[in-house]
Amino acid sequence: MSLQFHELSVADITRETPDSVCIAFDVPDDLRNTFCYKPGQHLTLRANIAGEDVRRSYSICSGLNEGRLRVGVKKVDGGVFSAFVNEKLNKGDVIQVLPPQGRFAVEVSESAVHNYLMVAAGSGITPILSMIRSTLECEPSSEVTLVYGNRETGSIMFREELEDLKDRFLDRFRTVHILSRETQDVPLFNGRIDAERLGKLAGAGLIQPAEADGIFICGPGELIDEAAGAIERLGADRKRIHFERFTTDGQPRQASRATREAAERGVTVEVVLDGVSKNFAYDDPSKRVVDAAAAKGIELPYSCAGGMCATCRCKVVEGTAEMDANYSLEPWETEAGYILACQARPTSERLVLDFDAV
């Protein structure tokens, strides 16, 4: 699939919470197939903000049966794009959008019988909502349990949609809301989602990790790490636990000695994208491949620039490179030679990267 941006009109913007919105896009008929997606995938949005080319990934929150394409965007402190979307984007505006991407997704089949456990915090509900809605509406025999953490009732994104789904699918959809700054009648539901609370939820029979054939976790990194570990200790098969991070640890990385020495000798980087090969000289060890290419006038696909979305995933065909961080590639992918160009720095005198490799 060609990673080409397309201009889409904003069909509607709805306010979900005081600091989050939902954007619906108008997808032309000739782009319907291009923007087909799996529940859980994301879109990369691109805009010129104050003279700067800015792009960010946001998860699709719509269900497959909705007939519209929606993403949820929560405003974050210092977030240039999320502030732009929440404060300045209007219905009718045109924005550049990449086709759906991401491996944090579910396959939907009418004949399938799934028992899913979903764990989300804050805006981590956006891909989870797409999975839940699509599964419940398209798989009549599947069941879903959601554990959803927020500060208070007013900060719950898509609260009305979740309530509607619970009313429509009483026998197949169970929701547990955990609030950290609002007292609920049941003490178990007050606080944060952590290992102890998940253990108590399992002890009370509200979640059954060992019986789930798919566990999906989305939110801050610390939630994912603690929840995944706890759920595995509660009997879940590690291979059935899937997650997507919305934030990194924020720690800057410095170029290694191998990268600095390679840059001093001079590195030739060849990139293959959409069947076309281009070369550029890598001579600045402070830059990762995506930034180094941009400095030479070559645009490579990327979105989050934090190692989380895998938009810049490519395969090392020749040479070697090292990554500063990796929050999205599976172990088998790194073993097969895949890297994230937004995190990669060359360590050899020649590096060939294939962005077309499946």
C-alpha positions as CSV (number, residue, x, y, z in Angstrom):
1,M,0.0,0.0,0.0
2,S,1.3,3.4,-1.0
3,L,1.8,5.7,2.0
4,Q,0.3,8.8,0.3
5,F,-1.5,11.6,2.0
6,H,-5.0,12.4,0.7
7,E,-7.1,15.5,1.3
8,L,-10.3,14.8,3.3
9,S,-13.0,17.2,4.4
10,V,-14.1,17.4,8.0
11,A,-17.7,16.2,7.9
12,D,-18.4,16.9,11.6
13,I,-16.7,17.7,14.9
14,T,-18.3,16.7,18.2
15,R,-17.1,17.7,21.7
16,E,-16.7,14.5,23.8
17,T,-15.3,16.0,26.9
18,P,-14.0,19.5,27.8
19,D,-10.6,18.5,26.4
20,S,-11.4,16.0,23.6
21,V,-13.2,15.9,20.3
22,C,-14.3,13.4,17.7
23,I,-13.7,14.2,14.1
24,A,-15.7,12.6,11.3
25,F,-14.3,12.7,7.7
26,D,-16.0,12.8,4.4
27,V,-14.4,10.0,2.4
28,P,-15.1,10.3,-1.4
29,D,-16.3,7.3,-3.2
30,D,-13.1,6.9,-5.2
31,L,-11.2,6.6,-1.8
32,R,-13.5,4.2,0.0
33,N,-11.3,1.2,-0.6
34,T,-8.2,3.1,0.3
35,F,-9.6,4.0,3.6
36,C,-11.0,0.6,4.5
37,Y,-9.7,-0.3,8.0
38,K,-9.5,-3.0,10.7
39,P,-11.0,-2.0,14.1
40,G,-8.1,-0.7,16.2
41,Q,-6.1,0.9,13.4
42,H,-5.1,4.6,13.2
43,L,-4.9,7.5,10.8
44,T,-2.0,9.9,10.4
45,L,-3.2,13.5,10.1
46,R,-1.0,16.3,8.7
47,A,-1.4,20.0,8.7
48,N,0.7,23.2,8.5
49,I,0.5,24.8,11.9
50,A,2.2,28.2,12.3
51,G,4.4,27.5,9.3
52,E,5.5,24.0,10.5
53,D,4.7,20.7,8.9
54,V,3.1,18.7,11.8
55,R,1.7,15.2,11.7
56,R,0.2,13.0,14.4
57,S,-1.5,9.6,14.6
58,Y,-5.0,9.2,16.0
59,S,-6.9,6.0,16.5
60,I,-10.1,5.3,14.5
61,C,-13.0,5.1,16.9
62,S,-15.8,4.3,14.5
63,G,-17.3,0.8,14.1
64,L,-17.3,-1.0,10.7
65,N,-21.0,-0.7,10.4
66,E,-21.2,3.0,10.9
67,G,-20.6,4.1,7.4
68,R,-18.3,6.9,8.5
69,L,-14.7,7.4,9.4
70,R,-14.0,9.0,12.9
71,V,-11.0,9.6,15.1
72,G,-10.9,10.8,18.7
73,V,-8.4,13.5,19.7
74,K,-7.7,14.5,23.3
75,K,-5.8,17.8,24.0
76,V,-2.6,17.2,25.8
77,D,-0.3,19.6,27.5
78,G,2.1,21.1,25.0
79,G,0.5,19.1,22.2
80,V,0.7,21.3,19.1
81,F,-1.6,19.1,16.9
82,S,-4.1,18.2,19.5
83,A,-4.5,21.8,20.5
84,F,-5.0,22.8,16.8
85,V,-7.7,20.1,16.4
86,N,-9.5,20.9,19.6
87,E,-9.4,24.7,19.2
88,K,-9.1,25.7,15.5
89,L,-10.3,22.8,13.2
90,N,-13.8,23.3,11.9
91,K,-16.4,21.5,10.0
92,G,-15.7,21.8,6.3
93,D,-11.9,22.2,6.7
94,V,-9.7,20.1,4.6
95,I,-6.9,18.1,6.2
96,Q,-4.3,15.7,4.8
97,V,-4.7,12.1,5.9
98,L,-2.8,8.9,5.4
99,P,-4.7,5.6,4.8
100,P,-5.3,3.4,7.9
101,Q,-2.3,1.7,9.5
102,G,-1.4,-0.3,12.5
103,R,-1.2,-3.9,13.8
104,F,-3.1,-3.2,17.0
105,A,-6.4,-4.5,15.5
106,V,-9.0,-7.3,15.5
107,E,-10.2,-9.4,12.6
108,V,-14.0,-9.4,12.4
109,S,-16.0,-12.3,11.1
110,E,-19.7,-13.0,11.5
111,S,-19.0,-16.7,12.3
112,A,-16.3,-15.9,14.9
113,V,-16.8,-16.5,18.6
114,H,-14.5,-14.3,20.7
115,N,-14.2,-13.6,24.4
116,Y,-12.2,-10.3,24.6
117,L,-10.9,-8.4,27.6
118,M,-10.2,-4.7,26.9
119,V,-8.3,-2.4,29.3
120,A,-8.0,1.3,28.6
121,A,-7.3,4.6,30.3
122,G,-8.2,8.1,29.1
123,S,-8.0,8.5,25.3
124,G,-6.8,4.9,25.1
125,I,-10.5,4.1,24.6
126,T,-10.4,5.3,21.0
127,P,-9.1,2.2,19.2
128,I,-10.8,0.0,21.9
129,L,-14.2,1.6,21.1
130,S,-13.8,0.6,17.4
131,M,-12.9,-2.9,18.4
132,I,-15.8,-3.2,20.8
133,R,-18.5,-1.8,18.5
134,S,-17.3,-3.8,15.5
135,T,-17.1,-7.0,17.4
136,L,-20.5,-6.7,19.1
137,E,-22.3,-5.6,15.9
138,C,-20.6,-8.0,13.5
139,E,-20.0,-11.1,15.6
140,P,-23.4,-12.2,17.2
141,S,-21.7,-14.9,19.4
142,S,-18.8,-12.8,20.7
143,E,-18.5,-11.2,24.2
144,V,-16.4,-8.2,25.4
145,T,-15.4,-7.0,28.9
146,L,-14.0,-3.5,29.2
147,V,-12.1,-2.1,32.2
148,Y,-11.9,1.7,31.6
149,G,-10.0,4.1,33.8
150,N,-10.5,7.9,34.1
151,R,-10.2,10.7,36.6
152,E,-14.0,11.4,36.8
153,T,-17.3,10.9,35.0
154,G,-17.0,14.1,33.1
155,S,-13.7,13.0,31.6
156,I,-14.9,9.7,30.1
157,M,-14.6,9.9,26.4
158,F,-17.4,8.3,24.4
159,R,-19.4,7.8,27.6
160,E,-22.8,7.9,25.8
161,E,-21.7,5.5,23.1
162,L,-20.5,3.0,25.6
163,E,-23.7,3.3,27.6
164,D,-25.7,2.7,24.3
165,L,-23.6,-0.4,23.5
166,K,-24.2,-1.7,27.0
167,D,-27.9,-1.2,26.6
168,R,-28.0,-2.9,23.2
169,F,-25.8,-5.8,24.1
170,L,-26.7,-6.5,27.8
171,D,-25.7,-10.2,27.6
172,R,-22.4,-9.7,25.7
173,F,-20.9,-6.5,26.9
174,R,-19.7,-5.7,30.4
175,T,-18.1,-2.4,31.5
176,V,-16.2,-1.6,34.6
177,H,-15.4,2.1,35.1
178,I,-12.5,2.9,37.4
179,L,-12.3,6.5,38.6
180,S,-9.3,8.0,40.4
181,R,-10.8,11.4,41.5
182,E,-14.5,10.7,42.0
183,T,-15.9,8.4,44.6
184,Q,-18.2,5.6,43.4
185,D,-20.5,3.4,45.6
186,V,-18.3,0.4,45.1
187,P,-14.8,0.9,46.7
188,L,-13.3,-1.5,44.2
189,F,-14.0,1.0,41.4
190,N,-12.2,3.9,43.1
191,G,-8.6,4.6,42.2
192,R,-6.3,3.6,39.4
193,I,-6.0,0.6,37.2
194,D,-3.0,-1.3,38.6
195,A,-2.0,-4.9,39.3
196,E,-3.7,-5.0,42.7
197,R,-7.0,-3.7,41.3
198,L,-7.0,-6.1,38.4
199,G,-6.3,-9.0,40.8
200,K,-9.3,-7.9,42.9
201,L,-11.5,-7.6,39.8
202,A,-10.5,-11.1,38.8
203,G,-11.2,-12.4,42.4
204,A,-14.7,-10.8,42.2
205,G,-15.3,-12.5,38.9
206,L,-15.6,-9.3,37.0
207,I,-12.8,-10.1,34.6
208,Q,-11.5,-13.6,33.6
209,P,-8.1,-13.1,31.9
210,A,-7.4,-16.8,31.6
211,E,-10.5,-17.4,29.6
212,A,-10.1,-14.5,27.2
213,D,-8.8,-15.4,23.8
214,G,-7.7,-11.8,23.2
215,I,-6.6,-9.1,25.6
216,F,-6.1,-5.5,24.3
217,I,-4.6,-2.8,26.4
218,C,-4.2,0.9,25.4
219,G,-3.1,3.9,27.3
220,P,0.0,5.3,29.0
221,G,3.1,3.1,29.1
222,E,3.1,2.5,32.8
223,L,-0.5,1.3,32.6
224,I,0.4,-1.1,29.8
225,D,3.4,-2.5,31.6
226,E,1.6,-3.1,34.9
227,A,-1.6,-4.4,33.4
228,A,0.1,-6.7,30.9
229,G,2.2,-8.2,33.7
230,A,-0.8,-8.6,36.1
231,I,-3.0,-10.1,33.5
232,E,-0.4,-12.7,32.5
233,R,0.1,-13.6,36.2
234,L,-3.7,-14.1,36.4
235,G,-3.4,-16.9,33.8
236,A,-3.6,-15.2,30.4
237,D,-1.4,-16.5,27.6
238,R,1.3,-13.9,26.9
239,K,0.7,-14.4,23.1
240,R,-2.9,-13.2,23.6
241,I,-2.0,-9.9,25.1
242,H,-1.7,-7.0,22.7
243,F,-1.1,-3.4,23.5
244,E,-0.6,0.1,21.9
245,R,1.2,2.9,23.7
246,F,0.0,6.5,23.4
247,T,3.1,8.0,25.2
248,T,6.8,7.2,25.4
249,D,9.1,7.5,28.4
250,G,10.2,10.9,27.1
251,Q,13.9,10.2,27.6
252,P,16.2,11.6,24.9
253,R,18.8,9.2,23.4
254,Q,22.3,10.2,22.3
255,A,24.0,8.8,19.2
256,S,26.2,5.7,20.1
257,R,29.9,5.5,19.4
258,A,29.2,3.2,16.4
259,T,26.8,5.8,14.9
260,R,29.3,8.6,15.4
261,E,32.1,6.7,13.9
262,A,30.1,5.7,10.9
263,A,28.9,9.3,10.3
264,E,32.6,10.5,10.5
265,R,33.6,8.0,7.8
266,G,30.5,8.9,5.7
267,V,27.4,6.8,5.3
268,T,25.4,6.3,2.1
269,V,21.7,5.5,2.8
270,E,19.5,4.1,0.1
271,V,15.8,4.0,0.6
272,V,13.2,2.1,-1.5
273,L,9.7,3.6,-1.4
274,D,6.8,2.9,-3.8
275,G,9.3,1.0,-6.0
276,V,11.6,4.0,-6.3
277,S,15.2,4.1,-4.9
278,K,16.8,7.3,-3.6
279,N,20.2,7.9,-2.0
280,F,21.4,10.4,0.4
281,A,24.5,11.0,2.5
282,Y,24.2,10.6,6.3
283,D,26.8,12.8,8.0
284,D,25.0,14.0,11.1
285,P,24.9,11.5,13.9
286,S,22.4,13.6,15.9
287,K,19.8,12.9,13.3
288,R,17.8,9.8,12.8
289,V,17.1,8.4,9.4
290,V,13.8,10.2,8.8
291,D,15.2,13.6,9.9
292,A,18.4,13.1,8.0
293,A,16.5,12.2,4.8
294,A,14.3,15.3,5.2
295,A,17.4,17.5,5.5
296,K,18.4,16.2,2.1
297,G,15.0,16.8,0.6
298,I,13.7,13.2,0.8
299,E,10.4,12.7,2.5
300,L,9.9,9.3,4.2
301,P,6.7,8.1,5.8
302,Y,6.4,8.8,9.6
303,S,3.9,10.0,12.1
304,C,4.5,9.9,15.8
305,A,8.3,10.2,15.6
306,G,8.4,8.4,18.9
307,G,8.6,4.7,17.9
308,M,5.0,3.9,18.7
309,C,2.9,3.9,15.5
310,A,5.2,1.9,13.0
311,T,4.3,4.2,10.1
312,C,8.0,4.4,9.3
313,R,8.5,0.6,9.5
314,C,11.1,-0.6,6.9
315,K,13.4,-3.6,6.4
316,V,17.2,-3.4,6.5
317,V,18.3,-5.0,3.2
318,E,22.0,-4.1,3.5
319,G,24.1,-2.7,6.3
320,T,23.3,-2.2,10.0
321,A,21.4,0.4,12.1
322,E,20.4,0.8,15.7
323,M,17.2,2.2,17.2
324,D,16.9,4.7,20.0
325,A,13.5,3.2,21.0
326,N,10.9,0.7,19.9
327,Y,7.4,0.6,21.2
328,S,5.6,-1.0,18.2
329,L,7.7,-3.7,16.5
330,E,7.2,-7.3,17.6
331,P,10.3,-9.4,18.4
332,W,9.8,-11.4,15.2
333,E,10.0,-8.2,13.2
334,T,13.2,-7.0,14.7
335,E,14.7,-10.5,14.2
336,A,13.6,-10.4,10.6
337,G,15.4,-7.1,10.1
338,Y,12.7,-4.6,10.4
339,I,13.4,-1.2,12.1
340,L,11.6,2.1,12.7
341,A,13.2,4.8,10.5
342,C,12.2,7.5,12.9
343,Q,14.3,5.9,15.6
344,A,17.2,4.5,13.5
345,R,20.8,5.7,13.1
346,P,23.2,3.9,10.7
347,T,26.2,2.0,12.1
348,S,27.6,0.9,8.8
349,E,29.1,2.7,5.8
350,R,26.1,1.7,3.6
351,L,22.5,1.2,4.7
352,V,19.7,0.1,2.4
353,L,16.1,0.4,3.7
354,D,13.1,-1.1,2.0
355,F,9.8,0.7,3.0
356,D,7.9,-1.5,0.5
357,A,8.8,-4.8,2.4
358,V,5.6,-6.3,3.8
